[in-house]
Amino acid sequence: MRKDLQSWWSSTNVSNAKAKVQKSAKKTAISIFIGLLLTGISFIILSPLIDMISKSFMDIQDFYNPLVYLIPKTLSLYNYKSAIQFLDYKNSLIFTSLFVSVITILQAFICSLVGYGFARFRFPYSNVLFGLVILTIVIPPQTFMVKMYMQFRFFDIFNIATLIRGEPLNLLNTPFPLLLLTLFGMGLRSGLYIYMFRQFFRGLPKEIEEAAFIDGAGRFYTYFKVMLPNAVPNIITVMLFSFVWQFNDTFYSSTFMTKYNFMSTMLSTVTTNFSASIGTIKVDPNLATLVTYAAVLLAIAPIIIIYLLLQKYFIEGIERSGIVG
């Protein structure tokens, strides 16, 4: 009897050990498969950027050399020197960063205020108005760009300018069109930011505001001192989105501010300006392409740095904004 029990116990231990080994092997195989899958997907996504970085340091001989792959034989900074020259990198970066920063701060404030109003206040036709906000996300701005262009070309509210000056104001090639659009919640992607703030503020417990009201705080005091500090992750997310999209924008800047050297508009002319600088000499189109690669990397470098510094808040804001899911 004892031998039978020992035999049964030992066989049970062996089967349990085998089950554990199989379970562990299965987990390891799944982890390896997931790792390989993520590595492959990451390579597919990052391979164009890796190829661009590699070729931006190549000279034209390495580009035509079939033995050179990713790692150049001789590192060349000619492409970056040319890109800095034709981008007017220092001036365009400073101007674009300052202007976009102003727009970003203004847009985050206005959109947070509107989003808070939609989340906490009930007023006539609030759902209809929010539906119009959603339409600004769905409808591309190109559909009403002619109307906006004419509005700012002949800007005159209630014919006041005509009465004073004798003619409407021309706001084109000034910062006012973008500032006015942002101020009234119609800036680039403002509808999306309003939606993000509305979802975020709806997720906050109402007891926070009720406690502030009991202490005698008004609506604006509660908004500035209670709600906004809780919305810091979402504010950073919106500001990061706004900065990136404004920094890369070519549509609004080329429509309303054609005389200003934005980074995005300068980037779109690098290839043409580089070819024109050579003069009558025939330009190898691949050389112009290498210079363009370097210009693109210089243009996106500030955005990558900002994202690396703020990625923690960016991810937290995305999770709490209501976009995912």
Beta strands, then each sheet from edge to edge (+ up, - down):
end
